[in-house]
Amino acid sequence: MIVERIITKRVGPPVAAQCLIDRSPPPPPREILATMPRRDRGAGRPTKRERRETDRLLGRDEG
């Protein structure tokens, strides 16, 4: 996000949105999201092996 202009008082969300430029990358396509592993809600933190597999799928591996 890039701040386009600074506001000095509290304003509503539509006005605040006009003061920012969103430069974040677009979300991944649904096909890629469908192939990513999902954890059941409340299943706890991923194990080290699961984390490495997720990083490898997302291209964040260190190798």
mmCIF file of the N, C-alpha and C atoms, coordinates in Angstrom:
data_MODEL
# 
_entry.id   MODEL 
# 
loop_
_atom_site.group_PDB 
_atom_site.id 
_atom_site.type_symbol 
_atom_site.label_atom_id 
_atom_site.label_alt_id 
_atom_site.label_comp_id 
_atom_site.label_asym_id 
_atom_site.label_entity_id 
_atom_site.label_seq_id 
_atom_site.pdbx_PDB_ins_code 
_atom_site.Cartn_x 
_atom_site.Cartn_y 
_atom_site.Cartn_z 
_atom_site.occupancy 
_atom_site.B_iso_or_equiv 
_atom_site.pdbx_formal_charge 
_atom_site.auth_seq_id 
_atom_site.auth_comp_id 
_atom_site.auth_asym_id 
_atom_site.auth_atom_id 
_atom_site.pdbx_PDB_model_num 
ATOM 1   N N  . MET A 1 1  ? 0.834   -1.179  0.000  1.00 0.00 ? 1  MET A N  1 
ATOM 2   C CA . MET A 1 1  ? 0.000   0.000   0.000  1.00 0.00 ? 1  MET A CA 1 
ATOM 3   C C  . MET A 1 1  ? 0.881   1.245   0.000  1.00 0.00 ? 1  MET A C  1 
ATOM 4   N N  . ILE A 1 2  ? 0.441   2.219   -0.743 1.00 0.00 ? 2  ILE A N  1 
ATOM 5   C CA . ILE A 1 2  ? 1.130   3.506   -0.791 1.00 0.00 ? 2  ILE A CA 1 
ATOM 6   C C  . ILE A 1 2  ? 0.131   4.567   -0.350 1.00 0.00 ? 2  ILE A C  1 
ATOM 7   N N  . VAL A 1 3  ? 0.567   5.415   0.566  1.00 0.00 ? 3  VAL A N  1 
ATOM 8   C CA . VAL A 1 3  ? -0.291  6.503   1.043  1.00 0.00 ? 3  VAL A CA 1 
ATOM 9   C C  . VAL A 1 3  ? -0.240  7.625   0.025  1.00 0.00 ? 3  VAL A C  1 
ATOM 10  N N  . GLU A 1 4  ? -1.391  7.942   -0.547 1.00 0.00 ? 4  GLU A N  1 
ATOM 11  C CA . GLU A 1 4  ? -1.477  8.997   -1.559 1.00 0.00 ? 4  GLU A CA 1 
ATOM 12  C C  . GLU A 1 4  ? -1.604  10.371  -0.911 1.00 0.00 ? 4  GLU A C  1 
ATOM 13  N N  . ARG A 1 5  ? -2.392  10.444  0.150  1.00 0.00 ? 5  ARG A N  1 
ATOM 14  C CA . ARG A 1 5  ? -2.509  11.689  0.895  1.00 0.00 ? 5  ARG A CA 1 
ATOM 15  C C  . ARG A 1 5  ? -2.807  11.351  2.350  1.00 0.00 ? 5  ARG A C  1 
ATOM 16  N N  . ILE A 1 6  ? -2.395  12.234  3.233  1.00 0.00 ? 6  ILE A N  1 
ATOM 17  C CA . ILE A 1 6  ? -2.563  12.023  4.672  1.00 0.00 ? 6  ILE A CA 1 
ATOM 18  C C  . ILE A 1 6  ? -3.798  12.771  5.134  1.00 0.00 ? 6  ILE A C  1 
ATOM 19  N N  . ILE A 1 7  ? -4.600  12.105  5.955  1.00 0.00 ? 7  ILE A N  1 
ATOM 20  C CA . ILE A 1 7  ? -5.782  12.744  6.516  1.00 0.00 ? 7  ILE A CA 1 
ATOM 21  C C  . ILE A 1 7  ? -5.529  13.009  7.998  1.00 0.00 ? 7  ILE A C  1 
ATOM 22  N N  . THR A 1 8  ? -6.055  14.089  8.502  1.00 0.00 ? 8  THR A N  1 
ATOM 23  C CA . THR A 1 8  ? -5.763  14.488  9.882  1.00 0.00 ? 8  THR A CA 1 
ATOM 24  C C  . THR A 1 8  ? -6.881  14.158  10.855 1.00 0.00 ? 8  THR A C  1 
ATOM 25  N N  . LYS A 1 9  ? -8.043  13.770  10.343 1.00 0.00 ? 9  LYS A N  1 
ATOM 26  C CA . LYS A 1 9  ? -9.146  13.434  11.247 1.00 0.00 ? 9  LYS A CA 1 
ATOM 27  C C  . LYS A 1 9  ? -9.720  12.079  10.844 1.00 0.00 ? 9  LYS A C  1 
ATOM 28  N N  . ARG A 1 10 ? -10.543 11.538  11.706 1.00 0.00 ? 10 ARG A N  1 
ATOM 29  C CA . ARG A 1 10 ? -11.164 10.246  11.436 1.00 0.00 ? 10 ARG A CA 1 
ATOM 30  C C  . ARG A 1 10 ? -12.184 10.392  10.318 1.00 0.00 ? 10 ARG A C  1 
ATOM 31  N N  . VAL A 1 11 ? -12.150 9.450   9.397  1.00 0.00 ? 11 VAL A N  1 
ATOM 32  C CA . VAL A 1 11 ? -13.096 9.460   8.279  1.00 0.00 ? 11 VAL A CA 1 
ATOM 33  C C  . VAL A 1 11 ? -13.622 8.047   8.077  1.00 0.00 ? 11 VAL A C  1 
ATOM 34  N N  . GLY A 1 12 ? -14.636 7.929   7.260  1.00 0.00 ? 12 GLY A N  1 
ATOM 35  C CA . GLY A 1 12 ? -15.213 6.632   6.975  1.00 0.00 ? 12 GLY A CA 1 
ATOM 36  C C  . GLY A 1 12 ? -14.340 5.817   6.019  1.00 0.00 ? 12 GLY A C  1 
ATOM 37  N N  . PRO A 1 13 ? -14.643 4.516   5.911  1.00 0.00 ? 13 PRO A N  1 
ATOM 38  C CA . PRO A 1 13 ? -13.853 3.642   5.040  1.00 0.00 ? 13 PRO A CA 1 
ATOM 39  C C  . PRO A 1 13 ? -13.794 4.075   3.576  1.00 0.00 ? 13 PRO A C  1 
ATOM 40  N N  . PRO A 1 14 ? -14.883 4.545   2.961  1.00 0.00 ? 14 PRO A N  1 
ATOM 41  C CA . PRO A 1 14 ? -14.767 4.951   1.551  1.00 0.00 ? 14 PRO A CA 1 
ATOM 42  C C  . PRO A 1 14 ? -13.783 6.100   1.346  1.00 0.00 ? 14 PRO A C  1 
ATOM 43  N N  . VAL A 1 15 ? -13.783 7.072   2.253  1.00 0.00 ? 15 VAL A N  1 
ATOM 44  C CA . VAL A 1 15 ? -12.867 8.207   2.129  1.00 0.00 ? 15 VAL A CA 1 
ATOM 45  C C  . VAL A 1 15 ? -11.434 7.751   2.397  1.00 0.00 ? 15 VAL A C  1 
ATOM 46  N N  . ALA A 1 16 ? -11.256 6.903   3.392  1.00 0.00 ? 16 ALA A N  1 
ATOM 47  C CA . ALA A 1 16 ? -9.915  6.393   3.707  1.00 0.00 ? 16 ALA A CA 1 
ATOM 48  C C  . ALA A 1 16 ? -9.362  5.583   2.545  1.00 0.00 ? 16 ALA A C  1 
ATOM 49  N N  . ALA A 1 17 ? -10.204 4.819   1.851  1.00 0.00 ? 17 ALA A N  1 
ATOM 50  C CA . ALA A 1 17 ? -9.753  4.013   0.719  1.00 0.00 ? 17 ALA A CA 1 
ATOM 51  C C  . ALA A 1 17 ? -9.260  4.894   -0.423 1.00 0.00 ? 17 ALA A C  1 
ATOM 52  N N  . GLN A 1 18 ? -9.791  6.093   -0.562 1.00 0.00 ? 18 GLN A N  1 
ATOM 53  C CA . GLN A 1 18 ? -9.356  7.009   -1.607 1.00 0.00 ? 18 GLN A CA 1 
ATOM 54  C C  . GLN A 1 18 ? -7.963  7.567   -1.335 1.00 0.00 ? 18 GLN A C  1 
ATOM 55  N N  . CYS A 1 19 ? -7.487  7.446   -0.104 1.00 0.00 ? 19 CYS A N  1 
ATOM 56  C CA . CYS A 1 19 ? -6.187  7.987   0.270  1.00 0.00 ? 19 CYS A CA 1 
ATOM 57  C C  . CYS A 1 19 ? -5.056  6.971   0.088  1.00 0.00 ? 19 CYS A C  1 
ATOM 58  N N  . LEU A 1 20 ? -5.370  5.764   -0.327 1.00 0.00 ? 20 LEU A N  1 
ATOM 59  C CA . LEU A 1 20 ? -4.369  4.709   -0.469 1.00 0.00 ? 20 LEU A CA 1 
ATOM 60  C C  . LEU A 1 20 ? -4.347  4.167   -1.892 1.00 0.00 ? 20 LEU A C  1 
ATOM 61  N N  . ILE A 1 21 ? -3.178  3.719   -2.312 1.00 0.00 ? 21 ILE A N  1 
ATOM 62  C CA . ILE A 1 21 ? -3.032  3.022   -3.586 1.00 0.00 ? 21 ILE A CA 1 
ATOM 63  C C  . ILE A 1 21 ? -2.603  1.604   -3.255 1.00 0.00 ? 21 ILE A C  1 
ATOM 64  N N  . ASP A 1 22 ? -3.400  0.635   -3.658 1.00 0.00 ? 22 ASP A N  1 
ATOM 65  C CA . ASP A 1 22 ? -3.116  -0.764  -3.361 1.00 0.00 ? 22 ASP A CA 1 
ATOM 66  C C  . ASP A 1 22 ? -2.201  -1.340  -4.432 1.00 0.00 ? 22 ASP A C  1 
ATOM 67  N N  . ARG A 1 23 ? -0.987  -1.685  -4.060 1.00 0.00 ? 23 ARG A N  1 
ATOM 68  C CA . ARG A 1 23 ? -0.020  -2.266  -4.989 1.00 0.00 ? 23 ARG A CA 1 
ATOM 69  C C  . ARG A 1 23 ? 0.262   -3.730  -4.667 1.00 0.00 ? 23 ARG A C  1 
ATOM 70  N N  . SER A 1 24 ? -0.597  -4.364  -3.892 1.00 0.00 ? 24 SER A N  1 
ATOM 71  C CA . SER A 1 24 ? -0.381  -5.760  -3.543 1.00 0.00 ? 24 SER A CA 1 
ATOM 72  C C  . SER A 1 24 ? -0.667  -6.636  -4.766 1.00 0.00 ? 24 SER A C  1 
ATOM 73  N N  . PRO A 1 25 ? 0.004   -7.788  -4.855 1.00 0.00 ? 25 PRO A N  1 
ATOM 74  C CA . PRO A 1 25 ? -0.215  -8.660  -6.012 1.00 0.00 ? 25 PRO A CA 1 
ATOM 75  C C  . PRO A 1 25 ? -1.623  -9.239  -5.984 1.00 0.00 ? 25 PRO A C  1 
ATOM 76  N N  . PRO A 1 26 ? -2.161  -9.585  -7.141 1.00 0.00 ? 26 PRO A N  1 
ATOM 77  C CA . PRO A 1 26 ? -3.508  -10.169 -7.161 1.00 0.00 ? 26 PRO A CA 1 
ATOM 78  C C  . PRO A 1 26 ? -3.509  -11.535 -6.484 1.00 0.00 ? 26 PRO A C  1 
ATOM 79  N N  . PRO A 1 27 ? -4.643  -11.960 -5.956 1.00 0.00 ? 27 PRO A N  1 
ATOM 80  C CA . PRO A 1 27 ? -4.699  -13.274 -5.319 1.00 0.00 ? 27 PRO A CA 1 
ATOM 81  C C  . PRO A 1 27 ? -4.465  -14.372 -6.351 1.00 0.00 ? 27 PRO A C  1 
ATOM 82  N N  . PRO A 1 28 ? -3.951  -15.531 -5.901 1.00 0.00 ? 28 PRO A N  1 
ATOM 83  C CA . PRO A 1 28 ? -3.699  -16.622 -6.847 1.00 0.00 ? 28 PRO A CA 1 
ATOM 84  C C  . PRO A 1 28 ? -5.008  -17.148 -7.430 1.00 0.00 ? 28 PRO A C  1 
ATOM 85  N N  . PRO A 1 29 ? -4.945  -17.751 -8.624 1.00 0.00 ? 29 PRO A N  1 
ATOM 86  C CA . PRO A 1 29 ? -6.151  -18.306 -9.232 1.00 0.00 ? 29 PRO A CA 1 
ATOM 87  C C  . PRO A 1 29 ? -6.767  -19.401 -8.365 1.00 0.00 ? 29 PRO A C  1 
ATOM 88  N N  . ARG A 1 30 ? -8.058  -19.625 -8.542 1.00 0.00 ? 30 ARG A N  1 
ATOM 89  C CA . ARG A 1 30 ? -8.760  -20.632 -7.737 1.00 0.00 ? 30 ARG A CA 1 
ATOM 90  C C  . ARG A 1 30 ? -8.213  -22.032 -7.957 1.00 0.00 ? 30 ARG A C  1 
ATOM 91  N N  . GLU A 1 31 ? -7.678  -22.299 -9.155 1.00 0.00 ? 31 GLU A N  1 
ATOM 92  C CA . GLU A 1 31 ? -7.138  -23.630 -9.426 1.00 0.00 ? 31 GLU A CA 1 
ATOM 93  C C  . GLU A 1 31 ? -5.961  -23.931 -8.509 1.00 0.00 ? 31 GLU A C  1 
ATOM 94  N N  . ILE A 1 32 ? -5.129  -22.935 -8.272 1.00 0.00 ? 32 ILE A N  1 
ATOM 95  C CA . ILE A 1 32 ? -3.978  -23.137 -7.393 1.00 0.00 ? 32 ILE A CA 1 
ATOM 96  C C  . ILE A 1 32 ? -4.439  -23.266 -5.947 1.00 0.00 ? 32 ILE A C  1 
ATOM 97  N N  . LEU A 1 33 ? -5.402  -22.451 -5.542 1.00 0.00 ? 33 LEU A N  1 
ATOM 98  C CA . LEU A 1 33 ? -5.904  -22.540 -4.172 1.00 0.00 ? 33 LEU A CA 1 
ATOM 99  C C  . LEU A 1 33 ? -6.544  -23.895 -3.903 1.00 0.00 ? 33 LEU A C  1 
ATOM 100 N N  . ALA A 1 34 ? -7.198  -24.489 -4.907 1.00 0.00 ? 34 ALA A N  1 
ATOM 101 C CA . ALA A 1 34 ? -7.858  -25.777 -4.718 1.00 0.00 ? 34 ALA A CA 1 
ATOM 102 C C  . ALA A 1 34 ? -6.849  -26.903 -4.498 1.00 0.00 ? 34 ALA A C  1 
ATOM 103 N N  . THR A 1 35 ? -5.623  -26.764 -5.045 1.00 0.00 ? 35 THR A N  1 
ATOM 104 C CA . THR A 1 35 ? -4.625  -27.830 -4.896 1.00 0.00 ? 35 THR A CA 1 
ATOM 105 C C  . THR A 1 35 ? -3.819  -27.704 -3.616 1.00 0.00 ? 35 THR A C  1 
ATOM 106 N N  . MET A 1 36 ? -3.928  -26.573 -2.929 1.00 0.00 ? 36 MET A N  1 
ATOM 107 C CA . MET A 1 36 ? -3.164  -26.391 -1.691 1.00 0.00 ? 36 MET A CA 1 
ATOM 108 C C  . MET A 1 36 ? -3.779  -27.217 -0.565 1.00 0.00 ? 36 MET A C  1 
ATOM 109 N N  . PRO A 1 37 ? -2.922  -27.788 0.278  1.00 0.00 ? 37 PRO A N  1 
ATOM 110 C CA . PRO A 1 37 ? -3.457  -28.579 1.386  1.00 0.00 ? 37 PRO A CA 1 
ATOM 111 C C  . PRO A 1 37 ? -4.236  -27.707 2.366  1.00 0.00 ? 37 PRO A C  1 
ATOM 112 N N  . ARG A 1 38 ? -5.281  -28.244 2.923  1.00 0.00 ? 38 ARG A N  1 
ATOM 113 C CA . ARG A 1 38 ? -6.112  -27.525 3.893  1.00 0.00 ? 38 ARG A CA 1 
ATOM 114 C C  . ARG A 1 38 ? -6.047  -28.243 5.240  1.00 0.00 ? 38 ARG A C  1 
ATOM 115 N N  . ARG A 1 39 ? -6.073  -27.476 6.288  1.00 0.00 ? 39 ARG A N  1 
ATOM 116 C CA . ARG A 1 39 ? -6.103  -28.039 7.632  1.00 0.00 ? 39 ARG A CA 1 
ATOM 117 C C  . ARG A 1 39 ? -7.503  -27.835 8.192  1.00 0.00 ? 39 ARG A C  1 
ATOM 118 N N  . ASP A 1 40 ? -7.958  -28.814 8.934  1.00 0.00 ? 40 ASP A N  1 
ATOM 119 C CA . ASP A 1 40 ? -9.240  -28.661 9.605  1.00 0.00 ? 40 ASP A CA 1 
ATOM 120 C C  . ASP A 1 40 ? -9.116  -27.565 10.653 1.00 0.00 ? 40 ASP A C  1 
ATOM 121 N N  . ARG A 1 41 ? -10.164 -26.813 10.811 1.00 0.00 ? 41 ARG A N  1 
ATOM 122 C CA . ARG A 1 41 ? -10.151 -25.726 11.778 1.00 0.00 ? 41 ARG A CA 1 
ATOM 123 C C  . ARG A 1 41 ? -9.920  -26.298 13.182 1.00 0.00 ? 41 ARG A C  1 
ATOM 124 N N  . GLY A 1 42 ? -8.959  -25.721 13.875 1.00 0.00 ? 42 GLY A N  1 
ATOM 125 C CA . GLY A 1 42 ? -8.647  -26.171 15.223 1.00 0.00 ? 42 GLY A CA 1 
ATOM 126 C C  . GLY A 1 42 ? -7.724  -27.369 15.272 1.00 0.00 ? 42 GLY A C  1 
ATOM 127 N N  . ALA A 1 43 ? -7.121  -27.742 14.147 1.00 0.00 ? 43 ALA A N  1 
ATOM 128 C CA . ALA A 1 43 ? -6.250  -28.917 14.111 1.00 0.00 ? 43 ALA A CA 1 
ATOM 129 C C  . ALA A 1 43 ? -4.855  -28.608 14.641 1.00 0.00 ? 43 ALA A C  1 
ATOM 130 N N  . GLY A 1 44 ? -4.590  -27.377 15.022 1.00 0.00 ? 44 GLY A N  1 
ATOM 131 C CA . GLY A 1 44 ? -3.289  -27.034 15.571 1.00 0.00 ? 44 GLY A CA 1 
ATOM 132 C C  . GLY A 1 44 ? -2.330  -26.539 14.512 1.00 0.00 ? 44 GLY A C  1 
ATOM 133 N N  . ARG A 1 45 ? -1.109  -26.302 14.928 1.00 0.00 ? 45 ARG A N  1 
ATOM 134 C CA . ARG A 1 45 ? -0.094  -25.799 14.017 1.00 0.00 ? 45 ARG A CA 1 
ATOM 135 C C  . ARG A 1 45 ? 0.393   -26.903 13.097 1.00 0.00 ? 45 ARG A C  1 
ATOM 136 N N  . PRO A 1 46 ? 0.845   -26.533 11.886 1.00 0.00 ? 46 PRO A N  1 
ATOM 137 C CA . PRO A 1 46 ? 1.378   -27.555 10.996 1.00 0.00 ? 46 PRO A CA 1 
ATOM 138 C C  . PRO A 1 46 ? 2.701   -28.102 11.534 1.00 0.00 ? 46 PRO A C  1 
ATOM 139 N N  . THR A 1 47 ? 2.961   -29.356 11.226 1.00 0.00 ? 47 THR A N  1 
ATOM 140 C CA . THR A 1 47 ? 4.240   -29.939 11.615 1.00 0.00 ? 47 THR A CA 1 
ATOM 141 C C  . THR A 1 47 ? 5.333   -29.382 10.717 1.00 0.00 ? 47 THR A C  1 
ATOM 142 N N  . LYS A 1 48 ? 6.580   -29.649 11.073 1.00 0.00 ? 48 LYS A N  1 
ATOM 143 C CA . LYS A 1 48 ? 7.692   -29.167 10.263 1.00 0.00 ? 48 LYS A CA 1 
ATOM 144 C C  . LYS A 1 48 ? 7.618   -29.742 8.848  1.00 0.00 ? 48 LYS A C  1 
ATOM 145 N N  . ARG A 1 49 ? 7.260   -31.001 8.729  1.00 0.00 ? 49 ARG A N  1 
ATOM 146 C CA . ARG A 1 49 ? 7.138   -31.636 7.415  1.00 0.00 ? 49 ARG A CA 1 
ATOM 147 C C  . ARG A 1 49 ? 6.037   -30.960 6.592  1.00 0.00 ? 49 ARG A C  1 
ATOM 148 N N  . GLU A 1 50 ? 4.875   -30.716 7.221  1.00 0.00 ? 50 GLU A N  1 
ATOM 149 C CA . GLU A 1 50 ? 3.780   -30.063 6.510  1.00 0.00 ? 50 GLU A CA 1 
ATOM 150 C C  . GLU A 1 50 ? 4.169   -28.654 6.083  1.00 0.00 ? 50 GLU A C  1 
ATOM 151 N N  . ARG A 1 51 ? 4.891   -27.955 6.926  1.00 0.00 ? 51 ARG A N  1 
ATOM 152 C CA . ARG A 1 51 ? 5.324   -26.598 6.603  1.00 0.00 ? 51 ARG A CA 1 
ATOM 153 C C  . ARG A 1 51 ? 6.275   -26.611 5.408  1.00 0.00 ? 51 ARG A C  1 
ATOM 154 N N  . ARG A 1 52 ? 7.201   -27.557 5.385  1.00 0.00 ? 52 ARG A N  1 
ATOM 155 C CA . ARG A 1 52 ? 8.130   -27.665 4.255  1.00 0.00 ? 52 ARG A CA 1 
ATOM 156 C C  . ARG A 1 52 ? 7.394   -27.988 2.961  1.00 0.00 ? 52 ARG A C  1 
ATOM 157 N N  . GLU A 1 53 ? 6.386   -28.862 3.036  1.00 0.00 ? 53 GLU A N  1 
ATOM 158 C CA . GLU A 1 53 ? 5.605   -29.196 1.847  1.00 0.00 ? 53 GLU A CA 1 
ATOM 159 C C  . GLU A 1 53 ? 4.837   -27.974 1.342  1.00 0.00 ? 53 GLU A C  1 
ATOM 160 N N  . THR A 1 54 ? 4.259   -27.212 2.253  1.00 0.00 ? 54 THR A N  1 
ATOM 161 C CA . THR A 1 54 ? 3.529   -26.008 1.876  1.00 0.00 ? 54 THR A CA 1 
ATOM 162 C C  . THR A 1 54 ? 4.470   -24.987 1.238  1.00 0.00 ? 54 THR A C  1 
ATOM 163 N N  . ASP A 1 55 ? 5.639   -24.793 1.856  1.00 0.00 ? 55 ASP A N  1 
ATOM 164 C CA . ASP A 1 55 ? 6.608   -23.855 1.295  1.00 0.00 ? 55 ASP A CA 1 
ATOM 165 C C  . ASP A 1 55 ? 7.064   -24.294 -0.088 1.00 0.00 ? 55 ASP A C  1 
ATOM 166 N N  . ARG A 1 56 ? 7.253   -25.592 -0.288 1.00 0.00 ? 56 ARG A N  1 
ATOM 167 C CA . ARG A 1 56 ? 7.673   -26.103 -1.588 1.00 0.00 ? 56 ARG A CA 1 
ATOM 168 C C  . ARG A 1 56 ? 6.579   -25.853 -2.639 1.00 0.00 ? 56 ARG A C  1 
ATOM 169 N N  . LEU A 1 57 ? 5.315   -26.062 -2.264 1.00 0.00 ? 57 LEU A N  1 
ATOM 170 C CA . LEU A 1 57 ? 4.217   -25.821 -3.189 1.00 0.00 ? 57 LEU A CA 1 
ATOM 171 C C  . LEU A 1 57 ? 4.090   -24.350 -3.574 1.00 0.00 ? 57 LEU A C  1 
ATOM 172 N N  . LEU A 1 58 ? 4.358   -23.468 -2.624 1.00 0.00 ? 58 LEU A N  1 
ATOM 173 C CA . LEU A 1 58 ? 4.235   -22.038 -2.873 1.00 0.00 ? 58 LEU A CA 1 
ATOM 174 C C  . LEU A 1 58 ? 5.495   -21.428 -3.471 1.00 0.00 ? 58 LEU A C  1 
ATOM 175 N N  . GLY A 1 59 ? 6.540   -22.238 -3.653 1.00 0.00 ? 59 GLY A N  1 
ATOM 176 C CA . GLY A 1 59 ? 7.777   -21.747 -4.236 1.00 0.00 ? 59 GLY A CA 1 
ATOM 177 C C  . GLY A 1 59 ? 8.630   -20.950 -3.289 1.00 0.00 ? 59 GLY A C  1 
ATOM 178 N N  . ARG A 1 60 ? 8.438   -21.174 -1.984 1.00 0.00 ? 60 ARG A N  1 
ATOM 179 C CA . ARG A 1 60 ? 9.216   -20.415 -0.991 1.00 0.00 ? 60 ARG A CA 1 
ATOM 180 C C  . ARG A 1 60 ? 10.327  -21.254 -0.395 1.00 0.00 ? 60 ARG A C  1 
ATOM 181 N N  . ASP A 1 61 ? 10.657  -22.371 -1.007 1.00 0.00 ? 61 ASP A N  1 
ATOM 182 C CA . ASP A 1 61 ? 11.704  -23.237 -0.440 1.00 0.00 ? 61 ASP A CA 1 
ATOM 183 C C  . ASP A 1 61 ? 13.061  -22.569 -0.575 1.00 0.00 ? 61 ASP A C  1 
ATOM 184 N N  . GLU A 1 62 ? 13.958  -22.903 0.343  1.00 0.00 ? 62 GLU A N  1 
ATOM 185 C CA . GLU A 1 62 ? 15.287  -22.277 0.396  1.00 0.00 ? 62 GLU A CA 1 
ATOM 186 C C  . GLU A 1 62 ? 16.310  -23.187 -0.288 1.00 0.00 ? 62 GLU A C  1 
ATOM 187 N N  . GLY A 1 63 ? 16.208  -23.407 -1.516 1.00 0.00 ? 63 GLY A N  1 
ATOM 188 C CA . GLY A 1 63 ? 17.202  -24.316 -2.080 1.00 0.00 ? 63 GLY A CA 1 
ATOM 189 C C  . GLY A 1 63 ? 17.562  -24.098 -3.443 1.00 0.00 ? 63 GLY A C  1 
# 
